[in-house]
Amino acid sequence: MEGSMLLSEVPLGQSCQVVESHLLRLLDLGFCEESQVVPLYTCPWGGTRLYHVKQTRIALRDSDAAQIQVKAVE
């Protein structure tokens, strides 16, 4: 997909929109197509980030976030 990237690659504070999610568990957490997501915080030891999605905050491992394709939102 042109212009898409992995959620794990999005800079902190950059709003993005979910294009595709490959894990059903992530869909249940709100990471479904067209959802707005903003990465808020990276844990000091790495490997986990905090995201704002659907009026809540959810921590995801980078390996799970790498299963979500997103596109930048201006």
PQR file of N, CA, C, O and H, with PARSE charges and radii, in Angstrom:
ATOM      1  N   MET A   1       0.837  -1.185   0.000 -0.4000 1.5000
ATOM      2  CA  MET A   1       0.000   0.000   0.000 -0.0000 2.0000
ATOM      3  C   MET A   1       0.876   1.240   0.000  0.5500 1.7000
ATOM      4  O   MET A   1       1.751   1.407   0.850 -0.5500 1.4000
ATOM      5  N   GLU A   2       0.628   2.085  -0.947 -0.4000 1.5000
ATOM      6  CA  GLU A   2       1.432   3.289  -1.079 -0.0000 2.0000
ATOM      7  C   GLU A   2       1.128   4.261   0.057  0.5500 1.7000
ATOM      8  O   GLU A   2      -0.034   4.513   0.376 -0.5500 1.4000
ATOM      9  H   GLU A   2      -0.083   1.950  -1.637  0.4000 1.0000
ATOM     10  N   GLY A   3       2.176   4.801   0.661 -0.4000 1.5000
ATOM     11  CA  GLY A   3       2.015   5.782   1.727 -0.0000 2.0000
ATOM     12  C   GLY A   3       1.699   5.181   3.084  0.5500 1.7000
ATOM     13  O   GLY A   3       1.477   5.922   4.042 -0.5500 1.4000
ATOM     14  H   GLY A   3       3.120   4.596   0.403  0.4000 1.0000
ATOM     15  N   SER A   4       1.673   3.866   3.196 -0.4000 1.5000
ATOM     16  CA  SER A   4       1.379   3.260   4.488 -0.0000 2.0000
ATOM     17  C   SER A   4       2.676   2.880   5.196  0.5500 1.7000
ATOM     18  O   SER A   4       3.729   2.748   4.572 -0.5500 1.4000
ATOM     19  H   SER A   4       1.854   3.264   2.418  0.4000 1.0000
ATOM     20  N   MET A   5       2.577   2.709   6.504 -0.4000 1.5000
ATOM     21  CA  MET A   5       3.713   2.313   7.329 -0.0000 2.0000
ATOM     22  C   MET A   5       3.183   1.464   8.472  0.5500 1.7000
ATOM     23  O   MET A   5       1.972   1.315   8.635 -0.5500 1.4000
ATOM     24  H   MET A   5       1.722   2.816   7.011  0.4000 1.0000
ATOM     25  N   LEU A   6       4.079   0.918   9.249 -0.4000 1.5000
ATOM     26  CA  LEU A   6       3.691   0.136  10.413 -0.0000 2.0000
ATOM     27  C   LEU A   6       3.428   1.071  11.590  0.5500 1.7000
ATOM     28  O   LEU A   6       4.097   2.095  11.733 -0.5500 1.4000
ATOM     29  H   LEU A   6       5.063   1.039   9.116  0.4000 1.0000
ATOM     30  N   LEU A   7       2.467   0.724  12.422 -0.4000 1.5000
ATOM     31  CA  LEU A   7       2.167   1.547  13.592 -0.0000 2.0000
ATOM     32  C   LEU A   7       3.399   1.696  14.480  0.5500 1.7000
ATOM     33  O   LEU A   7       3.590   2.746  15.094 -0.5500 1.4000
ATOM     34  H   LEU A   7       1.924  -0.107  12.305  0.4000 1.0000
ATOM     35  N   SER A   8       4.220   0.684  14.557 -0.4000 1.5000
ATOM     36  CA  SER A   8       5.431   0.741  15.388 -0.0000 2.0000
ATOM     37  C   SER A   8       6.452   1.756  14.877  0.5500 1.7000
ATOM     38  O   SER A   8       7.380   2.106  15.606 -0.5500 1.4000
ATOM     39  H   SER A   8       4.065  -0.169  14.058  0.4000 1.0000
ATOM     40  N   GLU A   9       6.303   2.238  13.640 -0.4000 1.5000
ATOM     41  CA  GLU A   9       7.234   3.200  13.039 -0.0000 2.0000
ATOM     42  C   GLU A   9       6.758   4.652  13.131  0.5500 1.7000
ATOM     43  O   GLU A   9       7.516   5.564  12.799 -0.5500 1.4000
ATOM     44  H   GLU A   9       5.549   1.954  13.047  0.4000 1.0000
ATOM     45  N   VAL A  10       5.538   4.880  13.568 -0.4000 1.5000
ATOM     46  CA  VAL A  10       4.972   6.232  13.605 -0.0000 2.0000
ATOM     47  C   VAL A  10       5.627   7.035  14.734  0.5500 1.7000
ATOM     48  O   VAL A  10       5.722   6.542  15.858 -0.5500 1.4000
ATOM     49  H   VAL A  10       4.923   4.139  13.837  0.4000 1.0000
ATOM     50  N   PRO A  11       6.080   8.261  14.454 -0.5600 1.5000
ATOM     51  CA  PRO A  11       6.683   9.096  15.504  0.2800 2.0000
ATOM     52  C   PRO A  11       5.671   9.445  16.599  0.5500 1.7000
ATOM     53  O   PRO A  11       4.470   9.529  16.343 -0.5500 1.4000
ATOM     54  N   LEU A  12       6.167   9.644  17.808 -0.4000 1.5000
ATOM     55  CA  LEU A  12       5.300  10.038  18.919 -0.0000 2.0000
ATOM     56  C   LEU A  12       4.554  11.323  18.578  0.5500 1.7000
ATOM     57  O   LEU A  12       5.135  12.260  18.031 -0.5500 1.4000
ATOM     58  H   LEU A  12       7.143   9.576  18.016  0.4000 1.0000
ATOM     59  N   GLY A  13       3.270  11.362  18.903 -0.4000 1.5000
ATOM     60  CA  GLY A  13       2.456  12.549  18.686 -0.0000 2.0000
ATOM     61  C   GLY A  13       1.875  12.675  17.289  0.5500 1.7000
ATOM     62  O   GLY A  13       1.035  13.545  17.057 -0.5500 1.4000
ATOM     63  H   GLY A  13       2.798  10.600  19.347  0.4000 1.0000
ATOM     64  N   GLN A  14       2.298  11.831  16.348 -0.4000 1.5000
ATOM     65  CA  GLN A  14       1.806  11.884  14.964 -0.0000 2.0000
ATOM     66  C   GLN A  14       0.505  11.089  14.854  0.5500 1.7000
ATOM     67  O   GLN A  14       0.483   9.886  15.115 -0.5500 1.4000
ATOM     68  H   GLN A  14       2.981  11.125  16.536  0.4000 1.0000
ATOM     69  N   SER A  15      -0.563  11.756  14.471 -0.4000 1.5000
ATOM     70  CA  SER A  15      -1.843  11.085  14.286 -0.0000 2.0000
ATOM     71  C   SER A  15      -1.807  10.239  13.023  0.5500 1.7000
ATOM     72  O   SER A  15      -1.247  10.645  12.005 -0.5500 1.4000
ATOM     73  H   SER A  15      -0.546  12.733  14.259  0.4000 1.0000
ATOM     74  N   CYS A  16      -2.410   9.057  13.101 -0.4000 1.5000
ATOM     75  CA  CYS A  16      -2.464   8.175  11.934 -0.0000 2.0000
ATOM     76  C   CYS A  16      -3.801   7.440  11.927  0.5500 1.7000
ATOM     77  O   CYS A  16      -4.547   7.465  12.906 -0.5500 1.4000
ATOM     78  H   CYS A  16      -2.865   8.727  13.928  0.4000 1.0000
ATOM     79  N   GLN A  17      -4.082   6.796  10.820 -0.4000 1.5000
ATOM     80  CA  GLN A  17      -5.340   6.078  10.642 -0.0000 2.0000
ATOM     81  C   GLN A  17      -5.026   4.634  10.258  0.5500 1.7000
ATOM     82  O   GLN A  17      -4.180   4.379   9.400 -0.5500 1.4000
ATOM     83  H   GLN A  17      -3.476   6.776  10.025  0.4000 1.0000
ATOM     84  N   VAL A  18      -5.712   3.699  10.898 -0.4000 1.5000
ATOM     85  CA  VAL A  18      -5.489   2.283  10.623 -0.0000 2.0000
ATOM     86  C   VAL A  18      -5.986   1.943   9.223  0.5500 1.7000
ATOM     87  O   VAL A  18      -7.113   2.272   8.851 -0.5500 1.4000
ATOM     88  H   VAL A  18      -6.399   3.906  11.594  0.4000 1.0000
ATOM     89  N   VAL A  19      -5.131   1.283   8.459 -0.4000 1.5000
ATOM     90  CA  VAL A  19      -5.480   0.815   7.118 -0.0000 2.0000
ATOM     91  C   VAL A  19      -5.824  -0.669   7.169  0.5500 1.7000
ATOM     92  O   VAL A  19      -6.774  -1.119   6.530 -0.5500 1.4000
ATOM     93  H   VAL A  19      -4.216   1.016   8.762  0.4000 1.0000
ATOM     94  N   GLU A  20      -5.030  -1.432   7.947 -0.4000 1.5000
ATOM     95  CA  GLU A  20      -5.228  -2.880   8.024 -0.0000 2.0000
ATOM     96  C   GLU A  20      -4.591  -3.414   9.299  0.5500 1.7000
ATOM     97  O   GLU A  20      -3.504  -2.986   9.687 -0.5500 1.4000
ATOM     98  H   GLU A  20      -4.257  -1.067   8.466  0.4000 1.0000
ATOM     99  N   SER A  21      -5.275  -4.353   9.947 -0.4000 1.5000
ATOM    100  CA  SER A  21      -4.751  -5.005  11.145 -0.0000 2.0000
ATOM    101  C   SER A  21      -4.765  -6.511  10.918  0.5500 1.7000
ATOM    102  O   SER A  21      -5.756  -7.059  10.435 -0.5500 1.4000
ATOM    103  H   SER A  21      -6.158  -4.701   9.632  0.4000 1.0000
ATOM    104  N   HIS A  22      -3.661  -7.186  11.267 -0.4000 1.5000
ATOM    105  CA  HIS A  22      -3.524  -8.610  10.971 -0.0000 2.0000
ATOM    106  C   HIS A  22      -3.853  -9.532  12.141  0.5500 1.7000
ATOM    107  O   HIS A  22      -3.858 -10.751  11.963 -0.5500 1.4000
ATOM    108  H   HIS A  22      -2.856  -6.741  11.659  0.4000 1.0000
ATOM    109  N   LEU A  23      -4.123  -9.003  13.314 -0.4000 1.5000
ATOM    110  CA  LEU A  23      -4.432  -9.838  14.472 -0.0000 2.0000
ATOM    111  C   LEU A  23      -5.837  -9.528  14.977  0.5500 1.7000
ATOM    112  O   LEU A  23      -6.162  -8.367  15.226 -0.5500 1.4000
ATOM    113  H   LEU A  23      -4.119  -8.013  13.458  0.4000 1.0000
ATOM    114  N   LEU A  24      -6.673 -10.555  15.129 -0.4000 1.5000
ATOM    115  CA  LEU A  24      -8.049 -10.357  15.590 -0.0000 2.0000
ATOM    116  C   LEU A  24      -8.098  -9.705  16.966  0.5500 1.7000
ATOM    117  O   LEU A  24      -8.981  -8.892  17.237 -0.5500 1.4000
ATOM    118  H   LEU A  24      -6.409 -11.498  14.926  0.4000 1.0000
ATOM    119  N   ARG A  25      -7.159 -10.055  17.832 -0.4000 1.5000
ATOM    120  CA  ARG A  25      -7.127  -9.475  19.183 -0.0000 2.0000
ATOM    121  C   ARG A  25      -7.001  -7.953  19.119  0.5500 1.7000
ATOM    122  O   ARG A  25      -7.582  -7.246  19.942 -0.5500 1.4000
ATOM    123  H   ARG A  25      -6.441 -10.715  17.613  0.4000 1.0000
ATOM    124  N   LEU A  26      -6.242  -7.451  18.143 -0.4000 1.5000
ATOM    125  CA  LEU A  26      -6.076  -6.005  17.999 -0.0000 2.0000
ATOM    126  C   LEU A  26      -7.365  -5.343  17.521  0.5500 1.7000
ATOM    127  O   LEU A  26      -7.653  -4.206  17.896 -0.5500 1.4000
ATOM    128  H   LEU A  26      -5.770  -8.025  17.475  0.4000 1.0000
ATOM    129  N   LEU A  27      -8.135  -6.038  16.705 -0.4000 1.5000
ATOM    130  CA  LEU A  27      -9.436  -5.508  16.286 -0.0000 2.0000
ATOM    131  C   LEU A  27     -10.347  -5.346  17.498  0.5500 1.7000
ATOM    132  O   LEU A  27     -11.064  -4.351  17.607 -0.5500 1.4000
ATOM    133  H   LEU A  27      -7.901  -6.962  16.400  0.4000 1.0000
ATOM    134  N   ASP A  28     -10.322  -6.314  18.405 -0.4000 1.5000
ATOM    135  CA  ASP A  28     -11.133  -6.249  19.621 -0.0000 2.0000
ATOM    136  C   ASP A  28     -10.727  -5.083  20.522  0.5500 1.7000
ATOM    137  O   ASP A  28     -11.550  -4.570  21.280 -0.5500 1.4000
ATOM    138  H   ASP A  28      -9.739  -7.122  18.317  0.4000 1.0000
ATOM    139  N   LEU A  29      -9.466  -4.664  20.444 -0.4000 1.5000
ATOM    140  CA  LEU A  29      -8.974  -3.549  21.258 -0.0000 2.0000
ATOM    141  C   LEU A  29      -9.271  -2.186  20.634  0.5500 1.7000
ATOM    142  O   LEU A  29      -9.004  -1.154  21.250 -0.5500 1.4000
ATOM    143  H   LEU A  29      -8.797  -5.081  19.828  0.4000 1.0000
ATOM    144  N   GLY A  30      -9.824  -2.173  19.409 -0.4000 1.5000
ATOM    145  CA  GLY A  30     -10.183  -0.917  18.767 -0.0000 2.0000
ATOM    146  C   GLY A  30      -9.308  -0.524  17.597  0.5500 1.7000
ATOM    147  O   GLY A  30      -9.519   0.531  17.000 -0.5500 1.4000
ATOM    148  H   GLY A  30     -10.040  -3.012  18.909  0.4000 1.0000
ATOM    149  N   PHE A  31      -8.331  -1.347  17.253 -0.4000 1.5000
ATOM    150  CA  PHE A  31      -7.441  -1.038  16.135 -0.0000 2.0000
ATOM    151  C   PHE A  31      -8.036  -1.564  14.827  0.5500 1.7000
ATOM    152  O   PHE A  31      -7.408  -2.351  14.119 -0.5500 1.4000
ATOM    153  H   PHE A  31      -8.159  -2.204  17.738  0.4000 1.0000
ATOM    154  N   CYS A  32      -9.269  -1.113  14.514 -0.4000 1.5000
ATOM    155  CA  CYS A  32      -9.943  -1.548  13.289 -0.0000 2.0000
ATOM    156  C   CYS A  32      -9.758  -0.484  12.203  0.5500 1.7000
ATOM    157  O   CYS A  32      -9.333   0.637  12.485 -0.5500 1.4000
ATOM    158  H   CYS A  32      -9.780  -0.474  15.089  0.4000 1.0000
ATOM    159  N   GLU A  33     -10.082  -0.849  10.962 -0.4000 1.5000
ATOM    160  CA  GLU A  33      -9.876   0.051   9.830 -0.0000 2.0000
ATOM    161  C   GLU A  33     -10.526   1.408  10.068  0.5500 1.7000
ATOM    162  O   GLU A  33     -11.647   1.498  10.569 -0.5500 1.4000
ATOM    163  H   GLU A  33     -10.427  -1.759  10.733  0.4000 1.0000
ATOM    164  N   GLU A  34      -9.808   2.450   9.702 -0.4000 1.5000
ATOM    165  CA  GLU A  34     -10.207   3.851   9.780 -0.0000 2.0000
ATOM    166  C   GLU A  34     -10.189   4.431  11.191  0.5500 1.7000
ATOM    167  O   GLU A  34     -10.565   5.589  11.374 -0.5500 1.4000
ATOM    168  H   GLU A  34      -8.897   2.376   9.295  0.4000 1.0000
ATOM    169  N   SER A  35      -9.762   3.656  12.201 -0.4000 1.5000
ATOM    170  CA  SER A  35      -9.618   4.196  13.555 -0.0000 2.0000
ATOM    171  C   SER A  35      -8.437   5.157  13.593  0.5500 1.7000
ATOM    172  O   SER A  35      -7.408   4.910  12.965 -0.5500 1.4000
ATOM    173  H   SER A  35      -9.458   2.716  12.053  0.4000 1.0000
ATOM    174  N   GLN A  36      -8.586   6.252  14.330 -0.4000 1.5000
ATOM    175  CA  GLN A  36      -7.501   7.206  14.534 -0.0000 2.0000
ATOM    176  C   GLN A  36      -6.651   6.731  15.710  0.5500 1.7000
ATOM    177  O   GLN A  36      -7.180   6.347  16.753 -0.5500 1.4000
ATOM    178  H   GLN A  36      -9.423   6.453  14.841  0.4000 1.0000
ATOM    179  N   VAL A  37      -5.336   6.760  15.534 -0.4000 1.5000
ATOM    180  CA  VAL A  37      -4.400   6.312  16.570 -0.0000 2.0000
ATOM    181  C   VAL A  37      -3.285   7.343  16.705  0.5500 1.7000
ATOM    182  O   VAL A  37      -2.801   7.885  15.711 -0.5500 1.4000
ATOM    183  H   VAL A  37      -4.906   7.072  14.686  0.4000 1.0000
ATOM    184  N   VAL A  38      -2.878   7.608  17.959 -0.4000 1.5000
ATOM    185  CA  VAL A  38      -1.754   8.507  18.208 -0.0000 2.0000
ATOM    186  C   VAL A  38      -0.799   7.827  19.191  0.5500 1.7000
ATOM    187  O   VAL A  38      -1.203   7.508  20.309 -0.5500 1.4000
ATOM    188  H   VAL A  38      -3.271   7.168  18.766  0.4000 1.0000
ATOM    189  N   PRO A  39       0.458   7.597  18.800 -0.5600 1.5000
ATOM    190  CA  PRO A  39       1.448   7.084  19.747  0.2800 2.0000
ATOM    191  C   PRO A  39       1.784   8.186  20.763  0.5500 1.7000
ATOM    192  O   PRO A  39       2.112   9.309  20.380 -0.5500 1.4000
ATOM    193  N   LEU A  40       1.700   7.859  22.051 -0.4000 1.5000
ATOM    194  CA  LEU A  40       1.890   8.870  23.090 -0.0000 2.0000
ATOM    195  C   LEU A  40       3.215   8.762  23.839  0.5500 1.7000
ATOM    196  O   LEU A  40       3.789   9.777  24.231 -0.5500 1.4000
ATOM    197  H   LEU A  40       1.433   6.947  22.362  0.4000 1.0000
ATOM    198  N   TYR A  41       3.697   7.553  24.039 -0.4000 1.5000
ATOM    199  CA  TYR A  41       4.825   7.359  24.951 -0.0000 2.0000
ATOM    200  C   TYR A  41       5.554   6.065  24.601  0.5500 1.7000
ATOM    201  O   TYR A  41       4.925   5.068  24.248 -0.5500 1.4000
ATOM    202  H   TYR A  41       3.230   6.728  23.721  0.4000 1.0000
ATOM    203  N   THR A  42       6.865   6.085  24.700 -0.4000 1.5000
ATOM    204  CA  THR A  42       7.679   4.879  24.550 -0.0000 2.0000
ATOM    205  C   THR A  42       8.281   4.548  25.909  0.5500 1.7000
ATOM    206  O   THR A  42       8.860   5.421  26.556 -0.5500 1.4000
ATOM    207  H   THR A  42       7.376   6.895  24.987  0.4000 1.0000
ATOM    208  N   CYS A  43       8.155   3.318  26.342 -0.4000 1.5000
ATOM    209  CA  CYS A  43       8.721   2.902  27.626 -0.0000 2.0000
ATOM    210  C   CYS A  43      10.237   3.065  27.604  0.5500 1.7000
ATOM    211  O   CYS A  43      10.865   2.813  26.576 -0.5500 1.4000
ATOM    212  H   CYS A  43       7.686   2.609  25.816  0.4000 1.0000
ATOM    213  N   PRO A  44      10.835   3.479  28.711 -0.5600 1.5000
ATOM    214  CA  PRO A  44      12.276   3.722  28.761  0.2800 2.0000
ATOM    215  C   PRO A  44      13.116   2.501  28.383  0.5500 1.7000
ATOM    216  O   PRO A  44      14.190   2.652  27.800 -0.5500 1.4000
ATOM    217  N   TRP A  45      12.651   1.315  28.699 -0.4000 1.5000
ATOM    218  CA  TRP A  45      13.417   0.108  28.376 -0.0000 2.0000
ATOM    219  C   TRP A  45      13.129  -0.398  26.965  0.5500 1.7000
ATOM    220  O   TRP A  45      13.744  -1.367  26.521 -0.5500 1.4000
ATOM    221  H   TRP A  45      11.779   1.192  29.172  0.4000 1.0000
ATOM    222  N   GLY A  46      12.198   0.249  26.254 -0.4000 1.5000
ATOM    223  CA  GLY A  46      11.898  -0.085  24.855 -0.0000 2.0000
ATOM    224  C   GLY A  46      10.988  -1.291  24.722  0.5500 1.7000
ATOM    225  O   GLY A  46      10.698  -1.987  25.695 -0.5500 1.4000
ATOM    226  H   GLY A  46      11.698   1.037  26.615  0.4000 1.0000
ATOM    227  N   GLY A  47      10.547  -1.521  23.499 -0.4000 1.5000
ATOM    228  CA  GLY A  47       9.728  -2.689  23.213 -0.0000 2.0000
ATOM    229  C   GLY A  47       8.238  -2.509  23.402  0.5500 1.7000
ATOM    230  O   GLY A  47       7.457  -3.351  22.959 -0.5500 1.4000
ATOM    231  H   GLY A  47      10.783  -0.955  22.708  0.4000 1.0000
ATOM    232  N   THR A  48       7.820  -1.417  24.057 -0.4000 1.5000
ATOM    233  CA  THR A  48       6.402  -1.168  24.316 -0.0000 2.0000
ATOM    234  C   THR A  48       6.105   0.315  24.137  0.5500 1.7000
ATOM    235  O   THR A  48       6.901   1.172  24.521 -0.5500 1.4000
ATOM    236  H   THR A  48       8.455  -0.733  24.417  0.4000 1.0000
ATOM    237  N   ARG A  49       4.949   0.601  23.549 -0.4000 1.5000
ATOM    238  CA  ARG A  49       4.522   1.990  23.385 -0.0000 2.0000
ATOM    239  C   ARG A  49       3.075   2.138  23.843  0.5500 1.7000
ATOM    240  O   ARG A  49       2.297   1.185  23.817 -0.5500 1.4000
ATOM    241  H   ARG A  49       4.303  -0.096  23.238  0.4000 1.0000
ATOM    242  N   LEU A  50       2.734   3.344  24.259 -0.4000 1.5000
ATOM    243  CA  LEU A  50       1.377   3.678  24.670 -0.0000 2.0000
ATOM    244  C   LEU A  50       0.696   4.408  23.521  0.5500 1.7000
ATOM    245  O   LEU A  50       1.264   5.339  22.949 -0.5500 1.4000
ATOM    246  H   LEU A  50       3.366   4.119  24.280  0.4000 1.0000
ATOM    247  N   TYR A  51      -0.530   3.984  23.179 -0.4000 1.5000
ATOM    248  CA  TYR A  51      -1.285   4.569  22.070 -0.0000 2.0000
ATOM    249  C   TYR A  51      -2.635   5.071  22.557  0.5500 1.7000
ATOM    250  O   TYR A  51      -3.237   4.489  23.460 -0.5500 1.4000
ATOM    251  H   TYR A  51      -0.991   3.228  23.644  0.4000 1.0000
ATOM    252  N   HIS A  52      -3.104   6.155  21.951 -0.4000 1.5000
ATOM    253  CA  HIS A  52      -4.457   6.654  22.188 -0.0000 2.0000
ATOM    254  C   HIS A  52      -5.308   6.195  21.013  0.5500 1.7000
ATOM    255  O   HIS A  52      -5.031   6.545  19.865 -0.5500 1.4000
ATOM    256  H   HIS A  52      -2.615   6.627  21.218  0.4000 1.0000
ATOM    257  N   VAL A  53      -6.343   5.411  21.299 -0.4000 1.5000
ATOM    258  CA  VAL A  53      -7.243   4.908  20.260 -0.0000 2.0000
ATOM    259  C   VAL A  53      -8.651   4.806  20.844  0.5500 1.7000
ATOM    260  O   VAL A  53      -8.843   4.262  21.931 -0.5500 1.4000
ATOM    261  H   VAL A  53      -6.568   5.127  22.231  0.4000 1.0000
ATOM    262  N   LYS A  54      -9.621   5.327  20.122 -0.4000 1.5000
ATOM    263  CA  LYS A  54     -11.039   5.256  20.516 -0.0000 2.0000
ATOM    264  C   LYS A  54     -11.264   5.681  21.967  0.5500 1.7000
ATOM    265  O   LYS A  54     -11.866   4.938  22.741 -0.5500 1.4000
ATOM    266  H   LYS A  54      -9.466   5.769  19.239  0.4000 1.0000
ATOM    267  N   GLN A  55     -10.799   6.835  22.330 -0.4000 1.5000
ATOM    268  CA  GLN A  55     -10.998   7.455  23.638 -0.0000 2.0000
ATOM    269  C   GLN A  55     -10.421   6.652  24.803  0.5500 1.7000
ATOM    270  O   GLN A  55     -10.899   6.753  25.933 -0.5500 1.4000
ATOM    271  H   GLN A  55     -10.310   7.439  21.700  0.4000 1.0000
ATOM    272  N   THR A  56      -9.394   5.859  24.521 -0.4000 1.5000
ATOM    273  CA  THR A  56      -8.719   5.132  25.588 -0.0000 2.0000
ATOM    274  C   THR A  56      -7.227   5.047  25.278  0.5500 1.7000
ATOM    275  O   THR A  56      -6.795   5.367  24.170 -0.5500 1.4000
ATOM    276  H   THR A  56      -9.006   5.777  23.603  0.4000 1.0000
ATOM    277  N   ARG A  57      -6.458   4.621  26.250 -0.4000 1.5000
ATOM    278  CA  ARG A  57      -5.017   4.446  26.067 -0.0000 2.0000
ATOM    279  C   ARG A  57      -4.683   2.974  26.239  0.5500 1.7000
ATOM    280  O   ARG A  57      -5.106   2.329  27.198 -0.5500 1.4000
ATOM    281  H   ARG A  57      -6.809   4.361  27.149  0.4000 1.0000
ATOM    282  N   ILE A  58      -3.914   2.458  25.289 -0.4000 1.5000
ATOM    283  CA  ILE A  58      -3.573   1.039  25.280 -0.0000 2.0000
ATOM    284  C   ILE A  58      -2.075   0.889  25.038  0.5500 1.7000
ATOM    285  O   ILE A  58      -1.524   1.509  24.129 -0.5500 1.4000
ATOM    286  H   ILE A  58      -3.570   2.982  24.510  0.4000 1.0000
ATOM    287  N   ALA A  59      -1.419   0.066  25.851 -0.4000 1.5000
ATOM    288  CA  ALA A  59      -0.002  -0.244  25.650 -0.0000 2.0000
ATOM    289  C   ALA A  59       0.104  -1.486  24.774  0.5500 1.7000
ATOM    290  O   ALA A  59      -0.568  -2.489  25.014 -0.5500 1.4000
ATOM    291  H   ALA A  59      -1.867  -0.438  26.589  0.4000 1.0000
ATOM    292  N   LEU A  60       0.958  -1.406  23.754 -0.4000 1.5000
ATOM    293  CA  LEU A  60       1.194  -2.536  22.851 -0.0000 2.0000
ATOM    294  C   LEU A  60       2.684  -2.804  22.731  0.5500 1.7000
ATOM    295  O   LEU A  60       3.496  -1.879  22.722 -0.5500 1.4000
ATOM    296  H   LEU A  60       1.504  -0.592  23.559  0.4000 1.0000
ATOM    297  N   ARG A  61       3.031  -4.079  22.639 -0.4000 1.5000
ATOM    298  CA  ARG A  61       4.408  -4.437  22.305 -0.0000 2.0000
ATOM    299  C   ARG A  61       4.670  -4.001  20.872  0.5500 1.7000
ATOM    300  O   ARG A  61       3.755  -3.979  20.049 -0.5500 1.4000
ATOM    301  H   ARG A  61       2.372  -4.830  22.647  0.4000 1.0000
ATOM    302  N   ASP A  62       5.913  -3.656  20.573 -0.4000 1.5000
ATOM    303  CA  ASP A  62       6.270  -3.265  19.205 -0.0000 2.0000
ATOM    304  C   ASP A  62       5.984  -4.383  18.209  0.5500 1.7000
ATOM    305  O   ASP A  62       5.633  -4.114  17.061 -0.5500 1.4000
ATOM    306  H   ASP A  62       6.656  -3.674  21.242  0.4000 1.0000
ATOM    307  N   SER A  63       6.131  -5.626  18.637 -0.4000 1.5000
ATOM    308  CA  SER A  63       5.862  -6.753  17.738 -0.0000 2.0000
ATOM    309  C   SER A  63       4.387  -6.816  17.348  0.5500 1.7000
ATOM    310  O   SER A  63       4.063  -7.216  16.230 -0.5500 1.4000
ATOM    311  H   SER A  63       6.416  -5.844  19.570  0.4000 1.0000
ATOM    312  N   ASP A  64       3.491  -6.428  18.255 -0.4000 1.5000
ATOM    313  CA  ASP A  64       2.058  -6.376  17.927 -0.0000 2.0000
ATOM    314  C   ASP A  64       1.748  -5.158  17.064  0.5500 1.7000
ATOM    315  O   ASP A  64       0.972  -5.251  16.113 -0.5500 1.4000
ATOM    316  H   ASP A  64       3.754  -6.103  19.163  0.4000 1.0000
ATOM    317  N   ALA A  65       2.353  -4.017  17.392 -0.4000 1.5000
ATOM    318  CA  ALA A  65       2.125  -2.795  16.614 -0.0000 2.0000
ATOM    319  C   ALA A  65       2.629  -2.950  15.182  0.5500 1.7000
ATOM    320  O   ALA A  65       2.135  -2.283  14.273 -0.5500 1.4000
ATOM    321  H   ALA A  65       2.983  -3.942  18.164  0.4000 1.0000
ATOM    322  N   ALA A  66       3.605  -3.822  14.982 -0.4000 1.5000
ATOM    323  CA  ALA A  66       4.134  -4.070  13.638 -0.0000 2.0000
ATOM    324  C   ALA A  66       3.155  -4.863  12.774  0.5500 1.7000
ATOM    325  O   ALA A  66       3.388  -5.035  11.577 -0.5500 1.4000
ATOM    326  H   ALA A  66       4.006  -4.364  15.720  0.4000 1.0000
ATOM    327  N   GLN A  67       2.070  -5.343  13.362 -0.4000 1.5000
ATOM    328  CA  GLN A  67       1.035  -6.067  12.619 -0.0000 2.0000
ATOM    329  C   GLN A  67      -0.077  -5.139  12.131  0.5500 1.7000
ATOM    330  O   GLN A  67      -1.055  -5.594  11.538 -0.5500 1.4000
ATOM    331  H   GLN A  67       1.880  -5.203  14.334  0.4000 1.0000
ATOM    332  N   ILE A  68       0.077  -3.830  12.384 -0.4000 1.5000
ATOM    333  CA  ILE A  68      -0.952  -2.851  12.021 -0.0000 2.0000
ATOM    334  C   ILE A  68      -0.393  -1.890  10.983  0.5500 1.7000
ATOM    335  O   ILE A  68       0.597  -1.204  11.239 -0.5500 1.4000
ATOM    336  H   ILE A  68       0.872  -3.460  12.866  0.4000 1.0000
ATOM    337  N   GLN A  69      -1.019  -1.839   9.818 -0.4000 1.5000
ATOM    338  CA  GLN A  69      -0.652  -0.896   8.758 -0.0000 2.0000
ATOM    339  C   GLN A  69      -1.455   0.388   8.969  0.5500 1.7000
ATOM    340  O   GLN A  69      -2.665   0.336   9.194 -0.5500 1.4000
ATOM    341  H   GLN A  69      -1.823  -2.396   9.611  0.4000 1.0000
ATOM    342  N   VAL A  70      -0.785   1.535   8.897 -0.4000 1.5000
ATOM    343  CA  VAL A  70      -1.444   2.828   9.085 -0.0000 2.0000
ATOM    344  C   VAL A  70      -1.000   3.802   7.999  0.5500 1.7000
ATOM    345  O   VAL A  70      -0.036   3.555   7.274 -0.5500 1.4000
ATOM    346  H   VAL A  70       0.198   1.577   8.714  0.4000 1.0000
ATOM    347  N   LYS A  71      -1.724   4.909   7.904 -0.4000 1.5000
ATOM    348  CA  LYS A  71      -1.302   6.014   7.042 -0.0000 2.0000
ATOM    349  C   LYS A  71      -1.365   7.285   7.868  0.5500 1.7000
ATOM    350  O   LYS A  71      -2.196   7.411   8.768 -0.5500 1.4000
ATOM    351  H   LYS A  71      -2.507   5.110   8.493  0.4000 1.0000
ATOM    352  N   ALA A  72      -0.489   8.218   7.561 -0.4000 1.5000
ATOM    353  CA  ALA A  72      -0.417   9.480   8.300 -0.0000 2.0000
ATOM    354  C   ALA A  72      -1.671  10.306   8.059  0.5500 1.7000
ATOM    355  O   ALA A  72      -2.245  10.287   6.970 -0.5500 1.4000
ATOM    356  H   ALA A  72       0.186   8.116   6.830  0.4000 1.0000
ATOM    357  N   VAL A  73      -2.087  11.035   9.094 -0.4000 1.5000
ATOM    358  CA  VAL A  73      -3.222  11.945   9.012 -0.0000 2.0000
ATOM    359  C   VAL A  73      -2.701  13.343   9.284  0.5500 1.7000
ATOM    360  O   VAL A  73      -1.993  13.569  10.265 -0.5500 1.4000
ATOM    361  H   VAL A  73      -1.621  11.051   9.978  0.4000 1.0000
ATOM    362  N   GLU A  74      -3.044  14.263   8.430 -0.4000 1.5000
ATOM    363  CA  GLU A  74      -2.588  15.658   8.581 -0.0000 2.0000
ATOM    364  C   GLU A  74      -3.380  16.359   9.649  0.5500 1.7000
ATOM    365  O   GLU A  74      -3.144  17.536   9.921 -0.5500 1.4000
ATOM    366  H   GLU A  74      -3.620  14.080   7.633  0.4000 1.0000
TER
END
